[in-house]
Amino acid sequence: MARYFDVHPDNPQARVIGQVVGLIRAGGVVAYPTDSCFALGVKLGDKDGLARIREIRQLDERHHFTLMCRDFAQLGQFVTINNALFRSIKSATPGPYTFILPATREVPRRLLHPKKKTVGVRIPEHVVAQAILAELGEPLVTSTLLLPGHDEPMTQGWEIKEALDHQLDAVVDSGECGTVPTTVIDFSDGEVEILREGAGDVSRFL
């Protein structure tokens, strides 16, 4: 059964965040809130955790996961950003954007686009997600919590606990979450390509 953590949305309890991160470090799959919608997360390098997320969402091997990063400095360890893109990407973080960029050697091969050697990264503007990332000290490998056959992600923690009780290790609830996923922008070829219009404003990149 998944452990249910009721976290204060503005002042996350340090003890509770520590317990959540302990489960992640032990190989747990957690559902947690972000500034777009609920997400599923596992620690970097957790092959079994990725397989569990694929099973929950019924995803194939071609699905691309996102590295949820604490800040721009951490993001810069895992992707390469040229000078022309630096300012526009930095000005949009934290926020509901996922950026596709060339990956560094820090990124496990299984997370890379097989041909482009790119990876999606983002920095959430969400107090609880930031608290988890700060305590963990590394990115969370993440996928939107959108279940097979559903048009929108679930918005309530108790709803997730009820539906996925035996498939998750933890549900982190800090109140209702949104249903609109991030805007996804591919910068990997040096040009701006909007792959998905979501919660973020795309006009700033056009």
N, C-alpha and C positions, 0 to 999 in steps of 0.2 A: 504493500500500500504506500501511496505517496504521502510524504509529510506535508502538512499545510502550514505555511508561515504567513501570519497576518502582520504586515510591515507598515509602519507609519509612512505616509506618502511624502512628508516633508522632513522628518527626522528619523530615518531608519535606525532601529535599535541595533547597536553594534553587536550584541550577543547573538541576535537572530541572523544577521548578515554573516557572522562567523560560522554559524551552523550550516547555512546554505552553501557557503564556499567550501566547507569541510566535505559536504556531500559531492560537490563538483570535483574536488581534488581526488575523491575516492572512486571516481568513475561514474558519478551519477548524471542522469539526464534531468534537467530542471526546466519548468515553465516559468518565465519571468516577464515582468512588464517592461515595455520600452516606450519611446515617445511616438511610435506609430501604432503598434499593436502588440499583443502577447507573442513571445518567441520561445523556441526551444533552444537550450544551450548545453554544450558539453565543453570540457577542457580541451585545449590544443593538443593534438596528437592522440586523442581518444578514438581509436578505430571502432571499438565496440559501441561507443556512444553514438557515433555517426550512423552505424548500422541500425541502431534502435530508433533514431529519428527517421531514417528512411522507412523503417517498418511502420511507425506510427502514421506517417504521412503518405505511405505507399509511393515512395519516390524511387526512381531508377538511379543507376550509377552516374548519369549525366547531370544530375542536379548539382547546382553550385551553391555551396554554403558561404556565409558571410563571416568575416572576422569582426566581432564587436569590440571596439577598442575604447580605452579609457580617455585618451587625449591624442592630440596631434603628434606629440613626440612618440608615443607608442605606435601609432599608425605608421609613422615613418620608418619603423624598424621592419615592417612587413611588405611595404610597397615602395616603388620608385616614383617620385613626383618631380617632373622637370620644372625649371624656373617659371615657364610660361603659365603653368597650371597652379603653382604653389599658392598664389594669393587668392584665387577664386575658390579653391577647395578649402583652404584654411578659413576663409570668411564664412563658409557655409557650415562649419562645424563648431560646436555640436549641433545636430539637427537631423531631420528625417530623410537623409540622403544616403544612398549606397553608391560608392564609387568603384568602378572596375579599373584596376591599374596593374602595371607589370609587377609581379611578385619578386621579393628578395629570396635569398636562400633560407631565410628563417621560416618560410611557409612550407609545411609538409606537402610532399608531392601529390598526395591524394586529394588535396584541396585546390589544386591548380587546374585551370582550363587546359585540356590536353594539348591543344595546338598553340594557343597564344601565351601560355604560361602566366596567366593573369589570375587575380583573386579580387573578390568584392570586400570592401572595408567600409566601416562606418563608425561614427561616434554619437551615441545617443544623448539627447538632452532630457534625461529622466533621472531624478534623484536616486531612486532605488536601483536602477540599472547601474548607475555610476558608483554607488556604494558597493555593489557586488564586484564590479570590475576593479575598484580600488583595493579591495580586500584580496582578490584573487591574484592581482599583480601581473596578469597576462590577458590576452584577448579571450573572449568566449567564442567558440565556433557555433554559429547560430543559424536557425531557419525559422521563418514565420510560422506560427502555430495555426496553420490552415489545414483542417482535416479533410480527408477524401470525401467528395460529394457535397462539401460545404462551399457556399459562395463567398462567405465572409469569415474572418477569424472570430473565435469566441471572445467575449468582452469581460466575462466575470471569472474570477479565480475559482469560486465554488463550482462553477459549471465545468471548468477544466478538470478539477479534482474528481468530479462525479464521472466524467466521460473517460478519463485516462488514469484512473486510480492505480491500476495494476501495471501500467506501462511507464510511469514516471517515478522518480525518486523524491521529487519535491515540486510543490506549486507555491510560488511567491505571489502574494496578493497584496496590492496597495491601493485598491480601488479599481473602478471600471477603466478599461483600456480602450483605445480606439480600434477602428476596423480598417483603416486605410494604410496599406503598406508603404514603405519608403519609395521615393523617387529613385530610380536606378539610372546612373549616368556612366557611360563607357568612355573613358579617356585613354584607353590602351593604345590606340593608333595615333594619338596626338590631336585628334579631332573630337568634337563633342557629339556623342550619339546618345539620345534619350531612349533607353530601352524600356522604361516603364514610367509613366506619370503617376505619382502617388501623392503622399502627404506633403512633400516639399515643393517649393515654387521653382519651376523649371526656367522661368524667364531670366533669372539672374545668370544663367549659363549660355544663353542664346545671343 
